[in-house]
Every structure is written in C-alpha cells, then in structure tokens.
Amino acid sequence: MANPLFDTLFGRYAGQDTAFLHLPDGRMITHGAFLAQVARFAHVLVELGAQPGDRLAVQIEKSPEALAVYAACVQAGVIFLPLNTAYTADEVSYFVENSGARVLICDGGRAEALGPVARAAGAALETLNADGTGTLCDKAQGKPSAFETVPREAGDLAAFLYTSGTTGRSKGAMLTQTNLLSNAEVLADYWRFGAGDVLLHALPIFHTHGLFVATNITLIAGGSMIFLPRFDLDQIIADLPRATAMMGVPTFYTRLLNDERFDRDLVNHMRLFVSGSAPLLAETHVQFEEHTGHRILERYGMTETNMNTSNPYDGDRRAGTVGFPLPGVELKITDANSGDTLPDGEVGQIEVRGPNVFKGYWQMPEKTREELREDGFFITGDLGMIDAHGYVQIVGRNKDLIISGGYNIYPKEIELVLDEQPGVLESAVIGVPHPDFGETVVGVLVAAPGATPDTDAIMEAVGQSLARFKHPRKLVVLPELPRNTMGKVQKNLLRDAFGGLFK
C-alpha cells in the first residue's frame, strides 16, 4: 500500500541530486540529501514511540531541518502539528494536551519552559535549533539514510492546524492527505509552476501559506526554493534576481515598495508574485503594478481549507477581489439564518465544498456539526459577495459584522472610504458597545509616512460617501495596527482597547 502524500511530494526524489533548497549562507541542499535527513528523523520518531496516527507538535524556528521534520512525519504516518513560534508556554500546553501529542520538539532555548508541559502531557521532549543543532539531530546521527515509508490512505490524517482562537479556545482542524495533496496539485497547475521555478520563500512554515501552499507546490512542480529564515529586506532584494516567483503577505510588498532599490529592472525576469493571509490594499496593488509592471495575484484560503479561490494567472487580476473558485472547489454565498443561496451582488456568508475542505475539528463534534454541513459545505465565517463578473470579494469576518440600531454594517465598506482619505495609510473599523444603538462604529487610522490625518475632514468625506448609520462615532489614530504573525489585523485587540469609549 502506498503513502500518497509522501510518494508525491518527497518519495519520487529519492537519490536525486537535483537542487531543492538554496540557503542564505550559499549552501544548496539537494532532494536526495534532504530525503536522507528525513529518513534519519523518521527513525528517531519511531524510537521515541511515535506510531502512525500519533501527533507530533513542533515549536521551532524555520530551517531545512524543521522542514525535514514535517516530511519525516509524513513518511512515518505521524500527524504533524506546527505551532506558532510566538506562542507562550501556557498556550503550547493547551495544544499539546488537547492534541494528545506523543512528541514535542522545541527550540533549545525554550526547553526549560516547555519541559513541564511535555511531562504533564506524557510527551517526549526533543530540541531542534535554527542552526540544525539539538537533541533531535544528535539522535539522528548514525541512523540509516533510508526508511521504509509507512503505508497510509488518502483519507488518513496528515496534519493538525489550530485556528488562531480570537474567540474562545483554538480549534484543531484535521487535515487529510487528500486535503493537502489535492490543493497543491490544483495550485501548481493553476499558477503554472514547473521544474524551472525558483520560489523566494520567506514565509514561516508553521502556517498553511508557507508550508502547505509554498512548499508543497514547489515539491509537486519539481522546482527549488530560496529558503530564508524570515523576511529580511536586504536579503530579499539580494535574492530576487535568482528567483522566478515569490509568495508573501501584504507587509512584504509594502516594505519592498518603500525601498528605492526595488525597481522594474530588479524584477523584470520574475514570473509571479502571490499575496495572501491578509487583505492586500487596493493602493498597494496599483502601486506595485506602476512600480514593477507586475500585478500581484491575490488568493483566498484558510486553516480549515487551504486555498479556495484565486485571481487568474491569465486574465484580469482585480484589486479588492480574491478571484474565482479554484478547479474542484464550489463556493456559494448564503443567508446566515436560512442557509439559502443568495444572488450575485448580495453580501452573505461564504461556504465552500471540495477535496481541500478539512475533516472536522479534533474532539469537537458539536463545533464540527455547526460549521461543516452534512452535504460537505463548510461555513467559513467570512462574509463576501460575488460580483457581476464572477469575482469573489471578501467583506470581512462574521464576528466583525457590526449591528448598530438594527442595521448591519460591514467594516470593509467603511475601511475602503477611510483608506482613500489624504494622510491615511490604512484603517480598521470595529464595532464597540453603545448604550443607545447596542453597537456603534469606531474607525482606527494609521497615518501615511510624514502625514497627519485631518479627522474632521475625513468625517466630512465619510458623510458624503456613506449612509449616516455607517458613520464612525469616533476616529482614533494609532502608530500601527495590531497584527498576528501572518499580517492579519487583530480586531479583537482593538475591540478590547476601545470597547469602553461610550460606556
């Protein structure tokens, strides 16, 4: 019996000396050398008692060895659980305990703090540092460079990814081999990746974007990656001439645009720039094209589904949209109360169905039933609409919907107006408690470099563009918006900070 995910992503490269990872220090790791390290790690996992179907949690810095741990889990049939490197020991404790992880691998500098976490959960604790040292690598030395791949079926679980948990406890999304493999195959074809591609990879690999999109696509296509530990502007600019494609979050592109070295000549050989994980400002989209001649390709995905939609490779990549449903993915806009499909042009909740959609939430059957319909459609929690040309537009999260005096208010509509005002770099609109209306609108602004937004003039402009019930009751100017590691604005933190304004 085969192991579809390992065979397709990794196994076919056994013994090949083709380039896989290009590192900042000038080293190049071949597919064959990488797979030898994977096999040695797989032997260690078995030695630690990890059996097929067990969970392995990692909180480690990005490195070739960290990527090899992922591959070793796939080869050994172990469910891979990557954790954000910013999580505290208390947060890690929840994930390890909830998942029942058999093994926890952490950075050596965190071993003292996470030792009690592992002991309490009955998990083996190993260390892996960014430079490739640690107890895991020590144990791997001398192990065979080949490992008999554990048979797995397409429907078997391959990974757990925990949701960000902005409301309530994080949920463990169970992802199968089919979920990961089908999505990577579709994206590699849709975005025209091939063996000649070199992907500039500066994303973290504890998240869907950097691991299951960027890495899996490169492996399926047979290309290679410039594998950077993190986004470093100087390093990115130095490496762009060697790349053909880049995937990033909006922050990557705004920082590049602010550097005078980033010009049309630097990227005239590039084939593709992809943005995701957070909305890309329309202004950034336009500036990037004017500056480079390239239109950034924006797409839409989430923890539970990997990628759902994409702007086209050929055709109009429209700012403010996330394109069309990917091949094999069905998407509809529904009424939150009735579940009925809404006509194009109306805002409702986004539901998706396809081989990319997860199996359910770990040990949360009721939550799974609430969000995953019996017919396979997943209620994403995102609000959106389909325009007259079939492009999907994301309006916001269901939990970000503001209901003021009985009126539904979609923050995105107000943010688009605020973002256009002089002196405003970006904005975030939130709902806060109000004694008369239940909720009211607050606009949080970030000033453009060297500018001071005129809040009175902005309020006047909003009054001309939007109905009165949508007007912010107050505008607040902050140095920056709070974001998570993937660049998403954390509106829950803004609601916490300004929730008492009208009490």
N, C-alpha and C positions, 0 to 999 in steps of 0.2 A: 504494500500500500504506500502511496506517495504522501508527501507533505507539500501541498500545492504552493503555499506561501514561500516556504524556504526554497523549493525547487525552482520557482520562477524568479525570485529576487536574487538568490545567492548561489544555489547549488550548481547552476549551469556554468558558473565561472571557475569551478574547481580546477586548480593547476594552471590557470591562465595568468600570464604576466602583463596583461593589459592594465593601463592606468585607471585607478579608481579615486584615490584621494590625493590632492595636492595640498601640502601644508605650508603655513606661513614661514617655516624655517627652511623651506626649499626642498624638503623631503617629499618623495612620492611613494605612496603605498599601492601596490598592485592588488588586483582582485584576489589573486592566489595567496599573497601574503596575508591579506585581510582574513580570508577564509581559514587559514591555518590558525590565526589568533582566535577566531570564532570557535573552532573545534576545541582548542585548549580550554577556553572558558566553559564550553558545554560540558567537558569532562569534570571541571570543578563544580559546576552546578549539581551534577549527579552525585558527586562526592559529598556535597553539602546536604543531600537528602531531597533535593527538588525533583518531584515526579511530574510527569505530564499532567497538565491541568492545575498544578500549583501556581501560586502567584509569586512574582519576584518584584520587589519595589526598589527603585533606584532614585537617589537624590544626589546626583553627581554633575560635575561640570562637563561641558561639551568637549569631546576628544575622540580620536579614532577608536580608542579602547571602549569608550562609552557606547559608541555605535556598534561595536563588536558584541557588547553585552546583549543588545537588542537582538542581533542576529543569532546569538547563542541560545537565547530563549526560544526563538522560532524553531531552531534546529532541534532543541531538546523537548519541544512541546510544552514549554513553560509559558504562562501568561505574563506578559511584560507590563509593568506598571511604572511609567516615568512620572516623577514628581517635580514640580517647580522648585528651582534651587532657592527661591526666596521664602519658602515655607518655613515656619518655626518648628521647633521640636514638638510642641503641642499639636500643631496641625499634622505633622508627619505621623504622630502617634495615632490620630484618628484614621488616617489612610491605611496604615499598616494593620491596625486592629480590625477595621471594617473589612478589609480585603482578605484577611487571614493569610497575609504574606508569609511564605516559608523562609524567604531570604530578604534581607535589607542590605543594599550596598550604598555607602555614602562616601563623601569626601573625608579624607583623613582628619581634617580639621574639625569635623563635626562628630567624630566617633564618640567622644566623651559625652556629648549632649544626647546622642541617639542610642548609646549603649543601653540605658534603662528602657527606652522604647522597644528595642528589639527583644530584650529579656522579658519584658512584660507580655509581649505578644508570642513568645516562644519562637522567634525568628533568629536565624543565623545572621550575624553582622560581619560584613566584609567592607574593606575600604578600596576606593579607586580614586586617585588624584588626577588632576588635569594633565600632569606630565607623564601619565602612564604608570606611575608607581602605586604601591598599596598592597594590601594583603591578598587581594584577588589576583593580581599579576604575579605575586610571589608564588602563590599556589599553582598558577598556570604554568610556571616554568617547568619544563621537562615533561609536560603532558603531551600525548600524541597530537600531531597536527591534522589528524583525521578523526571524525566522529560519525558513528552510524546514525543518520538522521532518523528521528522518531516519527513514525507514521502519524499523520493527522488528516482529518477530513475537512472539507471545505467549510462546514458549519461549526467546526470547533472554535473555541475562543482563542484569540491570539493576543489580545491586549485589553487592559482596563485603562480608561482615561477618566479622571474625576473632573466633574464640572467645576466651574470657578466658585460656586457656592456663595453668590452675592445675597441670596435669600435662603436661610436655612442651611442645613448641612449639605456638603457636596455629595453628589450622586455619582456612583461608579458606572460609567457607560461601558457595557460589554460589547467588544468589537470582535467579529469573527474573521477567519481567514478570508472569506468571500468579501466581507465589507472592505477590507484593506486592499485586496488584490484587484477586485473589480474596479474600484475607484482609480487606482494607479494606472491600470491599463487604459481606461477611458481618457484620463487626463493626458497621458503620454501621447496618445493619438490625437486628441483634440488640440493640444498645444504644439504638436509636430516635433516632439523630442526624438532625437536619434543618437546613434553611436558617436557622432561627431560633436555632440553638445558638451560644453563645459559649463556647469552651473556654479555661479558665485553664491556660496551657501554661508550666510552669516546669521541665520536664524537659530534659536535654541532648538534642541531636539527632545524636549520634554512635552512638546505640543504637536498637534496634528499637522500644522503648517510645515514645520521644519523636518519632522520625522516621516509622517505618512504621505505627505504631498511631495516635498522637495526630494527627499532621499529615495523613497520608493519609485518615483517616476524616473529618476536617474538610473536606478538599478534595472528597471524594466527596459529602458531605452538603450542601455549599454554604454551610456556616457560616463563622464567623470565629474568630480566636484572640486572646486577650490574651497576647502573646508576650514572656515575661520571660526575661532572660539566664540566670537561675538562681533557685533558691528563696531568697526573701528574705521573712521572716515578716511584716514591716511592709507590704511591697508586696502580698503575697498577701491579707492582711486588708483592705487598701485596695481591692483589685480584685475581691474576691469578690462584692460587690453587683452588679457588671456582668456576671457570668458565669452560665451555666446548668449547666456541667459542669466537672469537674476530674479530671485524671489525675495520679497521683503514686505515689511509693514509700512504704512504711510510715513512714519517717522524717518525711515531710511531715505526716502525720496525727498522729503523736505530738507533734510540735512545736506544731501548732495546738491540740491538746488542752491543752497546758501554758500557753496564753496566755488570760488572763481575758477578752480582747476577743472571743474566738471563742465565740460562743454561738448559741442557736437562732435568734434574730432575724436574725443576720448571714447565715444560710444557708437561711432558710425558703423562699426563692424558687428554690433550686437544684434541679436535676432529677437529677443523678447524680454520685457520687464513685466513681472506679475506682482500685484499688490493684493493683500488680504489681511484677515484677522481683525481689522478695524476699518471703518469707512474712510475712503480717500476723499479729501475735499475737492470739489469741482475746480477750485482755483489751482490746486496742485496739479491736477490733471492737465489743465490748459497750459500752465507754466512749463510743465515738463515737455509737452509737445513743442512749444515755442522754442525751448532751450536746446532740445536734442533732436527733434524730428521724430521721436518715438511717442506712440500713445501707450500709456500703461494699460495693461489688461487687468481689470478688476474682476474678482470672482466672489462667491459666497459659499461658506461652509460653516460647520460647527462640530463640536466634540462628538456628538452622537451620530453624525452622518458623514464625516469627511466633507468632500465638496459636493454641492448641489447644483450650482449654476456657474456660468462663466460668460463673459463677453466673448465674442467670436475671435478666432485667430485671424481669419479673413473677414473683412466687413467692418462695420462701424462699431468701435468701442466707445460706448456712450458714457460720458461723465455722469455720476449720480445714479448709475444703474449697475446691476451685477449680471447683466446679460440674460441668457436663456438657460432653461434646464439642460443639464448635460445629457448626452445619449443614455437611455436606460433609466433616467430619473423623471418621475412625474411630480409636478408641482401644481398646487391649486391654492387659491385664496378663499378662505371660508369665514362665515359668520361665527363669532366666538360662542354665541349662545345656542344657535340651531345646528351648527355644523354644515349648513348649506353652502354650496359653492357660490361665490359672488361673481358678478360680471366684471370684465376687464374695466379698469379705471376706478374701481372701488377699493377702499382700504379694508383689509381684514387680516386674520391670522394666516401665516404661511404653513402649509402642510406639504410634506414630501414623502414619496414612496420610491423604493428602488433597492438594488442589491447593496448599496452603500449604507443603508439605514441599519443602525445597531440592533442588537438582540433584545436589549432591555437594560434596566438598572439593577445592579448587583444587590440582592437581598432587599429589594424594594418593589414587591409585586404590585402594590396598590398604586405607587407612583408610575410604574410602567403602564398599568392599565389606563391611568389618567392621560398619559401623553402619547401612547402608542396604540392606535386604534386596531381593532380586530382585523380590518382589511389591509393592514400594513402601513397606513399613512401615519407619519409622525407629526405631532403638533409641535412645531419648533419653538413657539414662544415669541417669534419675531412677527412684527406687523409689516405688511407690504402691499403692493399692488402690481398689476401687470398693465403696462401702458398699451396704447393703440398699436404699437409696433411689436408687441410681444416681449419687450424687455421687462425684467423684474426690478422693481425699486424697493429698497428696504426703508421703511418709515421709522422703525425703532423696535424696542422690545415691548412685549405686552405689559411687563411690570413698570415700564417707563411711561405708559399712557397716563395722561392727566385728565381727571374728570372734575371739571370746575362748574359748579352751578348746574349740573346735569349735562353739560356739554363735553363731548370727547375732544381732547386736544392732543395732536400728535407733535411731539417736540421737534421732530425733523423739519416740519414746515416752518416753524419759527426760527430754528437754527439757520436755515438757508437764507432767511432775510437778514439775520444778525451778521452772518459771515460776510455779507456783501457790503456792510457799512464801513465807512472810512475809519481807519485806525484799528480795525478788528482783525486779528489773525484767525481766531476760531472761537467757537462758542459751544456751550452745552446748556440745554433747557431742562429744568426739573420742575416737578410739582411738589409743593410743600403745604402743610396743613394751614387752613384758613378758617376762622370762626364762622363766616357767613357762607362761603362757597364750598366748604369741605376741603378743597384744594385750590391753590392758585399758582400762577406761573412765575418762576424766577429764572432770569437769564444770567448765566455766568460767562463772562467775556475774558479773553486773553488778548492783550494789546499786540499789535504788529510791532516789529522792532523799531524803536525810536519814536513811536506814536503814543498819543494819549487819547483814547476814545472819548468822544463827547456824548455822554449818556443821554443828555436831554435831546440832542439832535437825533440820536439813534431811536429814542422812544417816539419821536415825531415821525420818523421814517416808518417804523413798525405800524404806527397808527394809520398810515396811508396805504399799507400793503395788506394788513390782516384785520379780520373782524375783531371787534372790541373784546370779546370774551377770550381771545387768544393773546391779548397784550400782556407782557410781563408786568407784574406789580412792582418788580424791583430788578435792577441790573447791578450785578456785582462784578468787579474787575479783579482777577487773580493773576499772579505771575505765570501760572501754567495750570492745566487741568490734570487732576489725578488720573493716572493710567496704570493698568497692570503691565506685566512684562511683555505682552503681545501688542501693546499700544491701545487697547480699548479703554475708553473713558469710563471711570468707575463712578457712575452717577449715584450709587448708593452712598458713597462717601460724601458727595455734595449734598445729598438729602440730609445726611446726618449733621453736616456742618451748618446748614441754613434752615433746618426744619423748624427752628423756633422764631423765625423772623416775624411772624404775625400772631403769635400766641399772646 
